[in-house]
Amino acid sequence: QVQLVESGGGLVQPGGSLRLSCAASGTFPSINIMSWYRQKPEMQREFVAQIAMGDGTFYADFVKGRFTISRDNAKNTVYLQIDSLKPEDTAVYYCKLVDVRLAREYWGQGTQVTVSS
């Protein structure tokens, strides 16, 4: 089992930045993909970005250079740097880990990001 805990969310003004973290604990799979999703109020959860073990990254089209995903394999942690925040970025941000070998996925509990003046 893997447990994921997100942190770093909060209230930020438009144009500001945040760095979200997702720390994994438990039996960490050796081959995995970690990703971020977000869910806006009354909307479906949507993909934001993912990063593989070899640091290969993939982003949703709406990211447009404002989001950067990275990982620290020594700490089993993935990060999401969000710059130039907009009110439409307001959402609960979730971390997901996919165990590629066992085809299992794990989710964190989410961290709230609110962008407002």
C-alpha positions in Angstrom: 0.0 0.0 0.0 1.0 3.6 -0.7 -0.1 6.6 1.2 0.0 10.1 -0.5 -0.2 13.3 1.4 -0.4 16.6 -0.4 0.5 20.0 1.1 1.3 23.5 0.1 -2.2 24.8 -0.9 -3.7 27.9 0.4 -5.1 31.3 -0.5 -3.0 33.4 -2.9 -3.6 36.5 -4.9 -3.8 36.5 -8.7 -0.4 36.6 -10.2 1.2 34.8 -7.2 2.9 31.4 -7.0 2.5 28.2 -5.0 4.5 25.1 -4.7 2.5 22.0 -4.0 4.1 18.9 -2.6 3.0 15.2 -2.5 4.9 12.9 -0.2 4.5 9.1 -0.6 5.0 6.6 2.1 4.5 2.9 2.4 5.6 0.3 -0.1 6.8 2.6 -2.8 6.7 1.0 -6.3 10.0 0.9 -8.1 8.4 1.7 -11.5 5.8 4.5 -11.2 4.3 7.6 -12.7 3.3 10.4 -10.4 0.8 13.0 -11.5 -1.3 16.0 -10.5 -5.0 16.5 -11.1 -7.4 19.2 -10.0 -11.1 19.4 -9.4 -12.9 22.7 -9.6 -16.3 23.2 -7.8 -19.0 21.2 -9.5 -16.7 20.0 -12.2 -15.0 16.7 -13.0 -11.4 16.1 -11.9 -9.0 17.0 -14.7 -5.4 16.0 -15.5 -2.8 18.6 -14.9 0.7 17.1 -15.3 2.6 13.8 -14.9 6.2 12.8 -14.4 7.8 9.4 -14.9 10.7 7.8 -13.1 13.1 9.0 -15.8 11.8 12.6 -15.3 9.8 12.6 -18.6 7.0 15.0 -18.2 3.6 15.6 -19.9 1.3 18.5 -19.3 -2.3 19.4 -20.0 -2.8 22.0 -22.8 -4.2 24.6 -20.4 -0.9 24.7 -18.4 0.8 26.9 -21.0 4.1 27.1 -19.2 2.7 28.2 -15.9 3.0 24.8 -14.2 6.1 22.8 -13.6 6.1 19.3 -12.2 9.2 17.8 -10.7 10.1 14.9 -8.4 12.7 14.0 -5.8 13.1 10.2 -5.9 15.2 10.1 -2.8 12.2 11.6 -0.9 9.4 9.9 -2.9 8.0 13.3 -3.4 6.5 15.1 -6.4 6.1 18.8 -6.7 3.9 21.1 -8.7 5.1 24.7 -9.1 2.3 27.0 -10.2 3.2 30.5 -11.3 1.1 33.4 -12.5 -1.9 32.0 -10.7 -5.4 32.9 -12.0 -8.8 32.8 -10.3 -9.7 29.9 -12.6 -6.9 27.9 -11.1 -9.0 27.7 -7.9 -9.5 24.0 -7.2 -8.6 21.0 -5.1 -5.3 19.6 -6.3 -4.8 15.9 -6.1 -1.7 13.8 -6.4 -1.9 10.3 -8.0 0.7 7.6 -8.1 0.5 4.7 -10.6 2.2 1.5 -9.9 3.1 0.5 -13.5 4.0 -3.1 -12.7 0.9 -3.9 -10.7 -1.4 -1.5 -12.6 -2.6 0.1 -9.4 -3.2 3.7 -8.6 -3.3 5.6 -5.4 -4.7 9.1 -4.7 -4.0 11.7 -2.0 -6.7 13.5 -0.1 -6.1 16.8 -2.0 -5.0 20.3 -1.1 -7.2 23.4 -1.7 -5.8 26.2 -3.8 -7.8 29.4 -3.8 -6.8 32.3 -6.0 -8.6 35.5 -5.0 -7.9 39.1 -4.3 
